[in-house]
Amino acid sequence: MIKNIYDMLHQVCVQNKDRIFFVRQNETYADLLKKVKQRAVLLAKKFGIKQGDTVAILSGNTPDFIRSYFAITSQGARVLMLDTGLSTAEHLNMIKRTKCKLVLAQHDKFIESGPKMYDIESVDDTDAREFKAAPVKREEIAMLSFTSGSTGNPKVVGLTHDNIVSLGEGALFYKSVILPGYTFYGFLPLYHIYGVVINIVAPLVLRSKLLLQPILNPREFLEDFKKYKPEVIPAVPRIWETFYKKIVATAKEKHVYTLMRIVISMRKVLRAIGLGVIVDKVTKPVHELFGGNTKVLVSAGATLKPTIRKFFESLGFVVGDCYGLTETTGPANFNFAFRKPDGSMHYAGPLPGNEIEIHNPDKHGIGEIWVRGNLVMPGYVDNDEANAAAFEKGWFKTGDLGKLDKYGRLIVKGRKKQVIVLDSGKNVYPDELEDLYMQNEEILAAAVFEYVIKGKTVPFAVFQVKPGTSINRVATLLKASNLKIAPYKWVHHFAITEDELPQTSARKIKHFAVREMLDQGAFSIVTQ
């Protein structure tokens, strides 16, 4: 049995020492292990880091982030994951709350008047032979993440060695679809739980390669896809929505969109009668966009719209759509359709050792999503009140609403607190409407929420639109889209902007922030 995170790392690296792990740096698993040991020796000898201490990481996506993560946990210390997009005041609050002893940061992110800072990109000249792993038990806390960056009293999620090791053990379920040697593209931020899941743990245990990308620039992505041809590309839903719109727009410009839709809708029939070459010809340009070798697309960090997942599946990709929170070590449920070695189809489900339940579903099968198992945190750190509210009979109450389809795929309807309850008592789910309206290529982002107009509760939408898109054009798009849903769900009141809507680091729209902007007069209300 694997003892802790370092033991997991050590076993994999020894067994695969000559395989390449860091693609861009051409470094092997053996190189990774050696440099982790050197960083761990530095932490112990120079800074006196020991079991139970807290050490923060404040860095973009570099190999040093991953080496430092494993080095800190190898000493039994806790890794404090700092979001690089937060303010210095927020960082200092987090550092103080966790009694952080040291911050490993890129030099341009150093914090004045804080704890000791060390340049995470420094080259360690320590002797790896002096390395000693701490006797860490699986139930000990390995990493700390804040649920928000506010300077007030945000909750602190403490994930254990058992949570992370169980994640690695569970990821092996997908070894028949993600093969040894596959290259993962790594631009999900490593400080985010899904950066840990998909760009640290999964590539390691699946004996894969990792191509880190620290620059969030689509041009850089496309150049990397062309040069390195990764097999696995993880991204947040907003990125997949952007690619979807680009693909559709390009097909329309070339007057082949209708043909593409017909061919992919008939792809199974065409392949069955020996005309698969037609399907391949239509889908080839999309595959070439990702380098021509991509097998698996992964969406994480927010809800992927079902229409986007189905679109990429129809083009021949295996699409892994994660649902989960930091509190559940990421993937509490995975919509991931692929054929297993025994020939049967797998469609969805939590990782082994975990369960998901739709609690108290209504007549439509919609209820709160509850999770329990070895990926669920033991609790918020030093916060009995929050824990009492979050757990019931061993189940973690996510606060999200959803339903399971006949294949066990999870359809997330949105946050429980964000459900729009109309004066008639009917419920309207913002995610459903956002998915619907986002199918219009002129609409780049959407935030739907409850609002009161002339004393009446209504669903209200703020749309980020393409430059030059008029209010009248948006009104026309809404009328056409509304015909696909029940009249009580229709959005009649909206606002538009060409500016990007406020987002979290995982590129989720901050609905509360958009609503505040509306209240403050940032948008003009349109009624149709």
SVG drawing of the C-alpha trace seen along z (x, -y; Angstrom):
<svg xmlns="http://www.w3.org/2000/svg" viewBox="-48 -54 74 62">
<polyline fill="none" stroke="black" stroke-width="0.4" points="0.0,0.0 1.2,-3.5 2.1,-5.3 1.8,-9.0 2.3,-11.4 6.1,-11.0 5.9,-7.2 3.5,-7.5 6.0,-9.7 9.0,-7.5 7.4,-4.3 6.3,-5.7 9.6,-7.4 11.7,-4.4 9.6,-2.1 9.7,-4.6 13.0,-6.3 14.0,-6.6 10.6,-7.8 10.3,-11.5 8.1,-13.5 8.7,-17.2 8.5,-17.4 9.7,-21.0 12.7,-20.5 13.3,-16.9 13.6,-15.7 12.9,-12.1 11.0,-10.7 14.5,-10.1 15.3,-13.7 12.1,-14.7 12.8,-12.5 16.3,-13.8 15.3,-17.4 12.5,-16.9 15.0,-15.4 17.4,-18.3 14.6,-20.8 13.5,-18.9 17.1,-18.9 17.2,-22.7 13.9,-23.2 15.1,-21.1 18.7,-22.3 18.4,-26.0 14.9,-26.8 14.4,-24.2 11.1,-23.0 9.7,-20.1 6.5,-18.0 3.5,-20.1 4.9,-23.4 3.2,-25.4 5.0,-26.4 3.3,-28.4 3.8,-28.3 3.2,-31.4 4.1,-30.7 2.9,-30.2 3.1,-26.8 6.7,-25.8 8.4,-22.5 9.7,-24.1 6.1,-24.3 5.7,-20.6 9.1,-19.8 8.4,-22.1 4.9,-20.5 6.4,-17.1 9.4,-18.3 7.2,-20.1 4.9,-17.2 7.9,-14.8 8.8,-16.6 5.4,-16.3 4.8,-20.0 1.6,-21.5 1.5,-23.2 -0.4,-26.5 -1.7,-27.0 -1.7,-30.7 -3.7,-32.0 -1.4,-34.2 -4.4,-36.4 -5.1,-37.6 -3.9,-40.8 -1.0,-41.1 -3.5,-41.8 -5.3,-38.6 -2.0,-36.6 -0.9,-38.1 -4.3,-37.2 -3.9,-33.6 -0.3,-33.4 -1.2,-34.7 -4.2,-32.5 -2.2,-29.3 0.9,-30.4 3.0,-30.0 6.7,-29.8 8.1,-30.2 6.9,-31.2 8.4,-29.7 7.7,-32.3 8.8,-33.5 10.9,-36.5 8.4,-39.0 5.8,-37.7 7.7,-38.3 5.7,-39.8 7.1,-42.5 6.5,-42.5 5.5,-38.9 7.4,-35.7 10.6,-34.5 10.6,-34.4 12.7,-32.1 13.0,-32.2 11.2,-29.0 13.2,-29.0 16.6,-28.9 18.8,-25.9 19.4,-23.8 23.1,-22.7 22.2,-20.4 23.1,-16.7 20.1,-14.5 21.8,-11.7 21.1,-13.7 17.3,-13.4 15.2,-11.9 11.4,-11.5 9.3,-12.3 7.2,-9.4 4.0,-10.9 0.7,-9.1 -2.0,-9.2 -4.5,-11.0 -2.2,-14.0 -3.0,-17.3 -0.9,-17.7 -2.3,-20.9 -4.3,-24.0 -6.6,-26.0 -8.9,-28.9 -12.4,-28.9 -12.1,-32.6 -9.5,-35.3 -11.4,-37.7 -9.6,-39.5 -12.5,-38.5 -12.9,-34.9 -12.9,-32.5 -13.0,-28.7 -9.7,-26.8 -9.9,-23.4 -7.4,-20.9 -6.7,-17.9 -4.9,-14.9 -2.2,-12.6 -4.9,-10.0 -7.1,-12.3 -4.2,-12.9 -3.0,-9.3 -6.6,-8.0 -6.9,-10.4 -3.9,-8.8 -5.1,-5.3 -8.5,-6.2 -7.0,-7.8 -5.7,-4.3 -9.3,-3.5 -8.7,-5.5 -5.4,-3.8 -7.1,-2.0 -8.0,-5.4 -5.0,-7.5 -2.0,-5.3 1.6,-5.4 3.6,-8.0 0.6,-10.2 1.4,-13.9 -0.8,-16.0 -1.0,-19.7 -0.5,-21.7 -2.0,-25.2 -4.6,-24.7 -3.2,-26.8 -1.3,-24.4 -2.5,-26.2 -6.0,-25.2 -7.3,-21.8 -7.7,-20.7 -4.2,-21.8 -3.1,-19.4 -5.4,-16.6 -4.8,-16.8 -1.3,-18.4 0.4,-16.8 -1.1,-13.6 -2.8,-12.1 0.3,-12.4 2.5,-10.9 0.4,-7.8 -0.6,-7.2 3.1,-7.2 2.5,-10.1 4.4,-13.2 3.6,-16.8 4.0,-19.8 3.7,-22.8 2.5,-26.1 2.8,-29.1 1.4,-31.7 -2.3,-31.9 -2.3,-32.9 -4.3,-31.0 -1.6,-31.7 0.9,-29.9 -1.5,-27.0 -1.9,-26.5 1.8,-26.7 2.4,-24.1 -0.3,-21.8 1.3,-22.0 4.8,-21.3 4.3,-18.8 1.0,-17.2 -0.4,-16.3 -2.7,-13.4 -4.6,-14.9 -5.7,-18.5 -7.3,-19.7 -9.0,-23.1 -11.7,-25.1 -15.1,-25.1 -14.7,-28.7 -11.7,-27.6 -13.8,-24.7 -16.6,-27.2 -14.1,-29.4 -12.8,-26.6 -16.4,-25.5 -17.3,-28.9 -14.1,-29.2 -14.7,-25.8 -18.3,-26.7 -17.5,-30.2 -14.7,-28.8 -17.0,-26.2 -19.6,-28.8 -17.1,-31.1 -16.1,-28.2 -19.7,-27.3 -19.3,-23.8 -21.1,-24.0 -24.3,-22.4 -22.3,-19.6 -20.3,-19.1 -23.4,-18.9 -25.0,-16.3 -21.9,-14.1 -21.2,-14.0 -24.8,-13.3 -24.7,-10.3 -21.1,-9.3 -22.1,-5.9 -24.1,-5.0 -21.4,-6.1 -18.7,-4.1 -21.0,-1.1 -21.4,-1.1 -17.7,-1.7 -17.8,-5.4 -15.8,-6.4 -13.4,-8.2 -16.1,-11.0 -16.3,-11.4 -12.6,-11.5 -12.3,-14.2 -14.9,-16.4 -13.4,-16.1 -9.7,-16.2 -9.4,-20.0 -10.6,-20.1 -8.2,-17.4 -5.4,-19.3 -6.2,-22.4 -5.2,-20.5 -2.1,-19.0 -3.6,-16.0 -2.8,-13.5 -5.2,-14.5 -7.3,-11.6 -8.8,-13.0 -10.2,-16.4 -10.8,-17.1 -13.0,-19.9 -12.5,-20.9 -13.0,-23.8 -16.6,-24.6 -19.6,-23.1 -19.2,-22.1 -22.3,-22.7 -23.8,-19.3 -24.0,-20.7 -20.2,-21.4 -19.4,-18.0 -21.6,-16.3 -20.2,-18.4 -16.6,-17.3 -17.6,-13.7 -19.3,-13.8 -16.0,-14.9 -14.3,-11.7 -12.7,-12.9 -13.1,-11.2 -14.3,-13.9 -13.8,-13.8 -16.1,-16.3 -15.1,-16.7 -17.5,-17.8 -16.1,-18.5 -14.8,-21.0 -11.6,-21.6 -13.4,-19.9 -13.8,-16.7 -10.2,-16.8 -11.6,-17.6 -13.5,-14.9 -16.4,-13.8 -18.0,-12.6 -16.6,-12.2 -18.8,-12.2 -16.3,-10.2 -17.6,-7.9 -15.1,-5.3 -15.0,-1.6 -13.4,0.5 -11.0,3.4 -13.8,5.9 -15.7,4.2 -18.4,2.6 -19.0,-1.1 -18.3,-3.3 -20.2,-6.6 -19.8,-8.3 -19.3,-8.0 -17.1,-8.9 -13.6,-7.5 -13.4,-4.2 -13.9,-4.5 -16.4,-7.4 -20.2,-7.8 -22.5,-10.5 -26.1,-11.0 -28.8,-13.4 -30.4,-14.2 -34.1,-14.8 -34.8,-15.1 -37.9,-16.8 -40.3,-15.4 -37.7,-16.3 -35.0,-14.3 -33.2,-17.5 -31.7,-17.7 -28.6,-18.7 -25.4,-16.8 -24.0,-15.0 -20.6,-13.2 -18.8,-10.8 -15.7,-8.7 -11.9,-8.8 -11.7,-12.1 -13.8,-14.1 -11.8,-16.4 -11.9,-15.5 -13.3,-19.0 -12.6,-22.8 -9.6,-23.6 -10.5,-25.0 -14.1,-25.7 -16.6,-23.6 -19.6,-25.7 -18.8,-25.3 -18.3,-21.6 -21.6,-21.1 -23.3,-22.8 -21.4,-21.0 -21.7,-17.4 -24.6,-15.1 -24.2,-11.4 -20.9,-11.2 -22.1,-12.9 -20.6,-16.2 -23.3,-18.6 -21.9,-20.4 -24.5,-23.2 -24.9,-22.4 -28.0,-21.1 -28.1,-18.4 -29.6,-15.3 -28.3,-12.0 -29.3,-10.8 -30.0,-7.2 -26.2,-6.6 -25.3,-8.0 -24.0,-11.2 -24.3,-14.2 -26.1,-17.2 -25.3,-20.2 -28.1,-22.8 -26.2,-25.4 -25.7,-26.5 -28.5,-25.9 -28.3,-29.5 -28.6,-30.7 -31.8,-28.9 -34.3,-31.5 -37.7,-31.0 -40.4,-32.8 -43.5,-34.3 -45.4,-31.4 -43.2,-29.0 -41.5,-27.5 -37.8,-27.0 -35.5,-28.3 -31.9,-27.1 -29.4,-29.6 -27.0,-27.0 -29.7,-25.7 -30.4,-29.2 -26.7,-30.1 -26.1,-26.9 -29.0,-27.8 -28.0,-31.4 -24.3,-30.6 -25.1,-28.5 -25.3,-31.8 -21.8,-32.6 -22.3,-36.4 -22.7,-35.7 -19.3,-35.1 -20.4,-34.8 -23.6,-34.8 -24.6,-35.4 -28.2,-34.6 -29.6,-35.4 -32.7,-36.3 -33.7,-40.0 -36.7,-42.0 -38.3,-44.2 -41.3,-46.3 -41.9,-44.2 -41.8,-40.9 -39.0,-38.2 -37.6,-37.4 -34.6,-35.7 -32.2,-38.4 -29.2,-38.0 -26.0,-40.0 -24.3,-39.0 -20.8,-39.6 -21.1,-40.0 -18.8,-40.2 -17.7,-43.8 -20.3,-45.4 -23.2,-43.2 -26.3,-45.4 -29.1,-45.2 -31.6,-44.5 -29.5,-41.6 -29.3,-40.1 -33.0,-40.5 -33.6,-38.6 -31.2,-35.8 -33.1,-35.6 -36.5,-35.3 -35.2,-32.4 -33.5,-30.6 -36.5,-31.1 -38.7,-29.0 -36.7,-25.9 -37.8,-26.2 -41.0,-26.7 -42.3,-30.3 -41.9,-30.7 -38.1,-30.4 -37.8,-33.0 -35.4,-35.9 -37.2,-39.2 -34.9,-41.5 -31.2,-41.7 -28.1,-43.9 -25.1,-43.6 -21.4,-44.5 -18.4,-44.0 -16.2,-43.9 -15.2,-40.6 -17.4,-39.6 -15.8,-39.2 -14.3,-35.7 -12.6,-33.5 -9.2,-32.0 -11.0,-28.9 -12.7,-31.3 -16.2,-30.8 -18.4,-33.9 -18.8,-35.7 -22.6,-36.1 -22.7,-38.1 -20.1,-40.5 -22.1,-40.9 -25.2,-41.6 -23.4,-44.2 -22.3,-45.9 -25.9,-45.9 -27.1,-47.4 -24.4,-50.1 -25.6,-51.1 -22.8,-49.5 -25.3,-48.2 -28.4,-49.5 -31.4,-47.3 -33.2,-46.2 -36.8,-44.8 -38.4,-43.0"/>
</svg>
